[in-house]
Amino acid sequence: MYDFPNWHDLAKQLGALQDSRESGSDDYARRALEILIGEEHLKGAVDSYVTHAPGSELVRSVLHVLHSWVAMQHCYELYQSADNIEVRRSAVELLRVVADRRALVWVGNFLSDADVEIQAWGIGVVDQIGFSGLISFEECEELLKIADNHGNPYVRERAQDIRRMFQSRRLRLLDPPLLRAAAAGNADRVQQLLAENATVHAQNEFGLTALMLASEEGHASIVQTLLALGEATEWIDTKNQLGETALMLAASQGHSEIVQQLLAYGAKVNQQDNLKQSPLILSAGGGHLDVVRILLEYGASADMQDIYKRTSLTRAAKEGHENIVNLLVASGAEPNMQDAEGSTPLLEAVSGGHTIIIKALLMRGALVNIANKFGVTSLMIAVCRSVDIVRVLLKYGADPNLQDQNGETALIKAVQSRDLALVSLLLEHGAAINTLDRYGRTALSYAEEDNSEVITLLKQAGAVK
């Protein structure tokens, strides 16, 4: 026999039962479950997740459903008190998926944290709560203003995405009838409104027009109707508040037919939005091969850079879009352009573990030893990813003895990864065994005491501490 809870007492405790009136809601249900599970079990669940114990993915899913205040508070407590940076990061990452509006008060602290990953998970809290419909734009507007001017480019970009999400939700009901019809794909209603002399280029409070909305939603027949009015060239490149044109919106969503229509009517192919993203950058990052091909045919510049100095090739390489990388490089895209962080398409491809793209870039002239602004090379990144990628880079002349800003070499990083095969491979390719980092430590001093095989290999090669 199961020991069922006393639902009468529980309902009264939660306020769901008052006098003769009863009520129920998702909020009451979550609070009831929180009581039934118990505070210690909820805290234990968080502890289990941040230490990556078996079953942690189930923990994540359960806490996401519950939005438990106890769990939220414990995540924040771990962020504040844990000595291990990975635990602090995991606590904020978990908070991102279990939080509701009550967690917003902590986001400012995450954004001001010195760790870039915590900053990224912090803005992710706002993104996830907003996406779930648990907060309004007004509730997070001040945080977004902070994020707009943040030193971390990822945080700034996510803030822009969050604004766009709220924008798309708010615009529909208040829009002029023509904009609503265009967004909904109601071609007959669009025709009727145009016959009644609706203002074709009218913009809503976010600067969106009927053409922009139809282009973004993929309503090609409505786009054609609007473009055929004769005055299209006067407003085809109108921008919304985010600096986006109809062509950018169509390109970012992969609507190749509409991209073709807009370009045929004279849309400017190299316009940039507020983040200096061009239609080509947006479509390349989104993996829209047909759109990329059309834009290049109409003269899109392959080497334009966004506000973070990223090109369309950098974006495609980062996301693993092999065919787009090949097309861009074949069209003359420069494979060695560096972004604001000093990263290149090759460095991004290595970070993502995209082996085929790595080989394609190296065959097309990508410099294997170029480093980002932290001194990190592709080989240093690869030792944390894949032995196979390390072999490819070494084949193309990667130097195993370059040092990052902390003085670490690929060998020192490999030793820290505890990978015997990797350490052996680097030694075979001339890795210097006793290079000192900025703290005066060698590879051998980083070898864990219980990793006897690596220690033995290093000593046989002449390593000293």
C-alpha positions in Angstrom: 0.0 0.0 0.0 1.4 3.4 -1.0 1.7 6.1 1.6 -0.3 8.8 -0.1 0.0 12.4 1.1 -2.9 14.2 2.8 -4.1 16.2 -0.1 -6.5 18.2 2.1 -3.7 19.5 4.3 -1.4 20.1 1.4 -4.0 22.1 -0.5 -4.6 24.3 2.5 -0.8 24.7 3.0 -0.5 26.0 -0.5 -3.6 28.2 -0.4 -5.4 26.1 -3.0 -8.2 25.3 -0.6 -9.7 28.3 1.3 -13.0 27.8 3.1 -15.2 26.1 0.6 -13.4 27.3 -2.5 -10.8 25.2 -4.3 -8.5 26.1 -7.1 -5.7 24.4 -9.0 -3.0 25.6 -11.4 0.4 24.6 -12.8 2.0 26.8 -10.1 0.2 25.0 -7.3 1.1 21.7 -8.8 4.8 22.6 -9.0 4.8 23.8 -5.4 3.1 20.7 -4.2 5.7 18.5 -5.9 8.5 20.6 -4.4 7.0 19.8 -0.9 6.5 16.1 -1.7 10.0 15.7 -3.0 11.6 17.6 -0.2 14.2 20.3 0.1 17.1 18.0 0.7 16.3 15.8 -2.2 16.0 18.8 -4.5 19.4 20.2 -3.4 20.8 16.7 -3.8 19.5 16.6 -7.4 21.3 19.9 -8.1 24.5 18.5 -6.5 24.2 15.4 -8.7 23.9 17.5 -11.9 26.8 19.8 -11.3 29.1 16.9 -10.5 28.0 15.1 -13.7 26.8 12.0 -11.7 25.0 9.3 -13.7 21.3 10.3 -14.1 22.1 14.0 -14.4 20.2 14.4 -17.6 17.1 13.1 -15.9 17.7 15.6 -13.0 17.9 18.4 -15.6 14.6 17.4 -17.2 12.8 17.0 -13.8 14.0 20.4 -12.5 13.0 22.0 -15.8 9.5 20.9 -15.3 9.4 21.9 -11.6 10.9 25.4 -11.8 11.8 24.7 -8.1 12.7 27.7 -6.1 14.8 25.5 -3.8 16.7 24.2 -6.8 17.2 27.7 -8.1 18.5 29.0 -4.8 20.9 26.1 -4.5 22.2 26.7 -8.0 23.0 30.3 -7.0 24.5 29.2 -3.7 26.9 26.9 -5.6 27.8 29.6 -8.0 28.7 31.9 -5.1 30.5 29.4 -2.9 32.1 26.6 -5.0 35.8 26.6 -5.4 35.7 24.5 -8.6 35.1 26.7 -11.6 33.4 23.8 -13.4 30.9 23.4 -10.6 30.2 27.2 -10.7 29.7 27.0 -14.5 27.4 24.0 -14.3 25.3 25.6 -11.6 24.6 28.6 -13.8 24.0 26.4 -16.8 21.5 24.3 -14.9 19.8 27.5 -13.6 19.3 28.5 -17.2 16.8 25.6 -17.7 15.1 25.5 -14.3 14.7 29.2 -13.7 11.6 31.4 -13.8 11.4 35.2 -13.3 12.6 34.9 -9.7 16.1 34.2 -11.0 16.4 37.4 -12.9 17.8 39.2 -9.9 21.0 37.1 -10.2 21.7 37.7 -13.9 23.5 41.0 -13.3 26.0 39.1 -11.2 26.5 36.5 -13.9 27.1 39.2 -16.5 29.7 40.9 -14.4 31.5 37.7 -13.5 35.1 37.4 -14.9 34.4 34.0 -16.5 33.2 34.3 -20.1 31.3 31.0 -19.8 29.4 32.2 -16.8 28.6 35.4 -18.7 27.2 33.3 -21.6 25.1 31.1 -19.3 23.9 34.2 -17.5 22.4 35.8 -20.6 21.1 32.3 -21.4 19.0 32.5 -18.3 17.2 35.5 -19.8 16.9 33.8 -23.1 15.4 30.6 -21.8 12.9 32.3 -19.4 11.8 34.6 -22.2 11.5 31.8 -24.7 9.3 29.9 -22.3 7.0 32.9 -22.0 7.7 33.3 -18.2 8.7 36.9 -18.4 7.7 40.0 -20.4 10.1 42.2 -22.3 9.7 45.0 -19.7 10.9 42.7 -16.9 14.3 42.0 -18.6 14.7 45.3 -20.5 17.3 46.7 -18.1 19.3 43.5 -18.3 19.2 43.6 -22.1 20.6 47.2 -22.0 23.5 46.0 -19.9 24.0 43.0 -22.3 23.9 45.3 -25.4 27.1 47.0 -24.2 28.8 44.0 -22.7 32.5 43.2 -23.4 31.6 39.7 -24.4 30.5 39.6 -28.1 28.4 36.4 -27.5 26.4 38.2 -24.8 25.8 41.2 -27.1 24.6 38.8 -29.9 22.3 36.9 -27.6 20.8 40.1 -26.3 19.9 41.0 -29.9 18.3 37.6 -30.5 16.3 38.0 -27.3 15.0 41.4 -28.5 14.1 39.9 -31.8 12.1 37.1 -30.1 10.1 39.6 -28.0 9.6 41.8 -31.0 8.1 38.9 -33.1 5.6 38.2 -30.2 4.5 41.7 -29.6 4.0 43.0 -33.1 1.0 41.0 -34.4 -2.1 42.3 -32.6 -1.1 46.0 -32.9 0.0 45.9 -36.5 -2.0 47.5 -39.4 -4.3 45.0 -41.1 -2.0 44.7 -44.1 1.0 43.7 -42.0 -1.1 41.1 -40.1 -2.4 39.6 -43.4 1.1 39.5 -44.9 2.6 37.8 -41.8 -0.3 35.2 -41.7 0.0 34.4 -45.4 -3.5 35.5 -46.2 -3.0 36.4 -49.9 -6.7 37.2 -50.5 -6.9 39.6 -47.6 -3.7 41.3 -48.8 -5.2 41.8 -52.3 -8.4 43.2 -50.7 -6.5 45.7 -48.5 -4.3 46.8 -51.5 -7.5 47.4 -53.5 -8.7 49.6 -50.6 -5.5 51.6 -50.9 -3.7 50.3 -47.8 -0.2 51.9 -47.3 2.2 49.4 -48.7 5.3 50.6 -47.0 3.7 51.3 -43.6 5.9 50.2 -40.6 4.8 49.0 -37.2 6.4 50.1 -33.9 9.4 47.8 -34.6 9.9 49.2 -38.1 8.6 46.1 -39.9 6.7 46.3 -43.2 4.4 43.9 -44.9 7.2 43.0 -47.3 9.5 42.2 -44.4 7.0 40.0 -42.7 6.0 38.1 -45.8 9.6 37.6 -46.7 10.5 36.3 -43.2 7.5 33.9 -43.1 8.1 32.6 -46.6 5.0 33.8 -48.3 6.4 34.1 -51.8 3.1 34.9 -53.6 2.5 37.8 -51.2 6.0 39.0 -51.7 5.5 38.9 -55.5 2.2 40.8 -55.1 3.8 43.6 -53.1 6.9 43.8 -55.4 4.7 44.1 -58.5 3.1 47.3 -57.4 5.6 49.4 -59.3 7.0 51.5 -56.4 8.9 48.6 -54.8 12.3 50.0 -55.6 11.6 53.0 -53.3 11.1 50.9 -50.2 12.5 47.4 -50.9 15.6 48.2 -48.8 13.7 49.8 -45.9 15.2 48.7 -42.5 13.5 47.8 -39.3 14.8 48.8 -35.8 17.3 46.0 -35.9 18.6 47.3 -39.2 17.2 44.3 -41.1 15.8 44.5 -44.7 13.4 42.1 -46.3 16.3 40.4 -48.1 18.1 39.8 -44.8 15.0 38.3 -43.2 14.4 36.0 -46.2 18.0 35.0 -46.4 18.3 34.2 -42.6 15.3 31.9 -42.9 16.5 30.1 -46.1 13.6 31.3 -48.4 15.6 31.0 -51.6 12.6 31.8 -53.9 11.9 35.0 -52.1 15.6 35.9 -52.1 15.6 35.5 -55.8 12.5 37.7 -56.1 13.9 40.5 -54.0 17.2 40.6 -55.8 15.4 40.6 -59.2 13.6 43.7 -58.1 16.8 45.4 -57.1 17.3 44.7 -53.4 20.8 45.6 -52.4 22.8 42.4 -51.8 25.4 43.8 -49.4 23.3 45.8 -46.9 24.2 45.2 -43.3 22.0 45.2 -40.1 22.9 46.8 -36.8 25.3 44.0 -36.1 26.8 44.5 -39.6 25.5 41.1 -40.7 24.9 40.9 -44.4 22.4 38.6 -46.1 25.4 36.3 -47.0 26.6 36.1 -43.4 23.2 35.3 -42.1 22.5 32.6 -44.7 25.9 31.0 -44.4 25.6 30.8 -40.7 22.1 29.3 -41.0 23.2 26.6 -43.4 21.1 27.8 -46.4 23.2 26.6 -49.4 20.7 27.6 -52.1 20.5 31.1 -50.7 24.2 31.5 -50.4 24.6 30.4 -54.1 22.0 33.0 -55.3 23.6 35.8 -53.2 27.0 35.1 -54.6 25.6 35.1 -58.2 24.2 38.6 -57.5 27.6 39.8 -56.3 27.5 39.3 -52.5 30.9 40.1 -50.9 32.3 36.9 -49.4 34.6 38.8 -47.1 32.3 41.3 -45.5 32.7 41.2 -41.7 30.0 41.7 -39.0 30.5 43.8 -35.8 32.6 41.0 -34.4 34.7 40.8 -37.5 33.3 37.4 -38.5 32.9 36.6 -42.2 30.4 34.3 -43.9 33.2 31.7 -44.1 33.9 31.9 -40.4 30.2 31.4 -39.6 29.8 28.5 -41.9 33.0 26.8 -40.6 31.9 27.2 -37.0 28.5 25.7 -37.7 29.9 22.8 -39.7 28.2 23.6 -43.1 30.6 21.8 -45.3 29.0 22.5 -48.7 28.8 26.2 -47.9 32.4 26.4 -46.9 33.4 24.7 -50.2 31.3 27.1 -52.2 32.6 30.2 -50.4 36.2 29.2 -50.7 35.7 28.4 -54.4 34.2 31.8 -54.8 37.3 33.5 -53.4 36.5 33.9 -49.7 39.7 34.6 -47.8 40.4 31.6 -45.5 42.6 33.5 -43.0 40.6 36.5 -42.0 40.6 36.9 -38.2 37.6 38.1 -36.1 37.7 40.4 -33.1 38.9 37.5 -30.9 41.6 36.6 -33.5 39.8 33.4 -34.5 39.8 32.2 -38.1 37.6 29.8 -40.1 40.1 27.0 -39.4 40.2 27.7 -35.6 36.4 27.6 -35.6 36.2 24.4 -37.6 38.7 22.7 -35.2 36.7 23.9 -32.2 33.6 22.3 -33.7 35.4 19.1 -34.6 34.5 19.5 -38.3 37.3 17.3 -39.8 36.1 17.5 -43.4 36.0 21.3 -43.3 39.4 21.4 -41.6 40.9 19.5 -44.5 39.1 21.6 -47.1 40.4 24.9 -45.5 43.9 23.6 -45.3 43.9 22.5 -48.9 42.7 26.0 -49.8 45.5 27.8 -48.1 44.4 28.2 -44.4 47.4 28.9 -42.2 47.7 26.1 -39.8 49.8 28.0 -37.2 47.8 31.2 -37.0 46.8 32.0 -33.3 43.9 33.9 -31.8 44.4 36.9 -29.5 45.0 34.5 -26.6 47.9 32.8 -28.5 45.8 29.6 -29.0 46.5 27.7 -32.2 44.4 25.1 -34.0 46.7 22.4 -32.7 46.2 23.5 -29.1 42.4 23.4 -29.6 42.6 20.0 -31.3 44.4 18.3 -28.4 41.2 18.8 -26.4 39.0 17.5 -29.3 40.3 14.6 -31.4 43.5 12.7 -32.0 42.5 12.4 -35.7 42.3 16.2 -36.1 45.7 16.5 -34.4 47.1 14.1 -37.0 45.6 16.2 -39.8 47.0 19.4 -38.5 50.5 17.9 -37.9 50.4 16.6 -41.5 49.9 20.2 -42.7 52.8 21.5 -40.7 51.3 22.4 -37.3 54.0 23.5 -34.9 53.7 21.6 -31.6 56.1 24.0 -29.8 54.1 27.3 -30.1 52.9 28.7 -26.7 49.7 30.5 -25.8 49.6 33.6 -23.6 50.0 31.3 -20.5 53.0 29.7 -22.0 51.3 26.4 -22.5 52.2 24.2 -25.5 50.1 21.6 -27.2 52.0 19.0 -25.2 51.2 20.6 -21.9 47.5 20.6 -22.8 47.7 17.0 -24.0 49.2 15.9 -20.7 46.4 17.6 -18.8 43.9 15.7 -21.0 45.5 12.4 -19.8 45.6 11.0 -23.3 48.6 8.7 -23.8 48.2 8.3 -27.5 48.0 12.1 -28.0 51.1 12.7 -25.9 53.0 10.1 -27.8 51.9 11.5 -31.2 53.1 15.0 -30.3 56.5 13.7 -29.0 56.9 11.8 -32.3 56.4 15.1 -34.2 59.1 17.0 -32.2 57.2 18.4 -29.3 59.7 20.0 -26.9 59.6 18.1 -23.6 60.7 20.6 -21.0 59.2 23.9 -22.2 58.3 26.1 -19.2 54.9 27.9 -19.1 54.4 31.3 -17.4 54.2 29.6 -14.0 57.6 27.8 -14.5 56.0 24.4 -14.9 56.8 21.7 -17.5 54.6 19.1 -19.1 55.8 16.5 -16.5 54.7 18.7 -13.6 51.1 18.7 -14.9 51.0 14.9 -15.2 48.6 13.5 -12.6 50.3 11.1 -10.1 47.9 8.3 -10.9 48.6 8.7 -14.7 51.7 6.5 -14.5 51.8 5.7 -18.3 52.0 9.3 -19.3 54.6 10.0 -16.6 56.7 7.0 -17.8 56.5 8.2 -21.4 57.5 11.7 -20.5 60.5 10.6 -18.4 61.7 8.2 -21.1 61.7 11.2 -23.5 63.9 13.2 -21.0 61.2 15.2 -19.1 62.0 17.0 -15.9 59.8 18.9 -13.6 
